[in-house]
Amino acid sequence: MQNKDFHGRFNYFARDNGKEETIILLSGFQDTGRGFYFLEDFLSNRFNLLSIDWRGHGDSPPLPDGWSYSAAFLLTDLIQFAAEVAGPRYHILGHSMGSALAARYAGMVPDEVKSLVLIEGFSGRWPPEKEADRMQDWARKLRKQRPAKDSSFPSVEAAAAILARAHPRTPEANRLKLAELWTNEGEDGRFRWKHDPNLRSRMLPIPFPPDLSREFWRRVECPVLFLYGKHSDLRPPEDQIDEILSHFTSLESKELDSGHNPHQEMPETTMEILDSFYRKAGL
């Protein structure tokens, strides 16, 4: 994958496979565009690959002090990037935050997106008081914010050991590869996560209005595949999953025996499902 710069705003990875079809890969929060590493060769059999490092993620620069990340900010980047780099029509595969953004985005430009794969990334219809409580908690923490601690590790293996606690379902060899992709080695010889260390506290937790989200989902015209993990900590209740999926007009959904990251925990199974989906779409 070739690392490229988009007008100094963020980095992205490109792999030109000489194909007629292009797919945009949208990673999750604190991940990198290379988080789809275990799917890259498989996807390259059908597509040219474009994978974004969101601002503050991976190899992209962090926002200046005093600026905050937001879903609207990231959507703006995607809208401009797709128009300039991806061509008039393309496919999208997203995970978690990238999946949530992709689902709304595909309803904004339904004539551009040819297929949509969403791995996790949906929240339910939470009561307004719960959303308000969440934002109140964020406001309190923001005022108490201190400079991020220097979280560094003596080796990639040490970083992989940290990932073992957060991602116990991911095979050890895969965790080691992810640790390589998610860290940089500093001049002091120590390794640090690539994402902005203040990313979590600087991400505005303003939700999409639920009814607006559902209207965007109804406007998606392409085939949609939704994958979610049976053991995911972010899995909505069953009745809310059914309600969410009811708004898509052309949908296939599958529950996997995984956590939040099936493309990293069980990539072979994920590829089998993707292969079937893309074959049905004529790809």
Order of alpha helices (4+ residues) and beta strands (2+ residues): beta-beta-beta-alpha-beta-alpha-beta-alpha-beta-alpha-beta-alpha-alpha-beta-beta-alpha-alpha-beta-alpha-beta-alpha-alpha
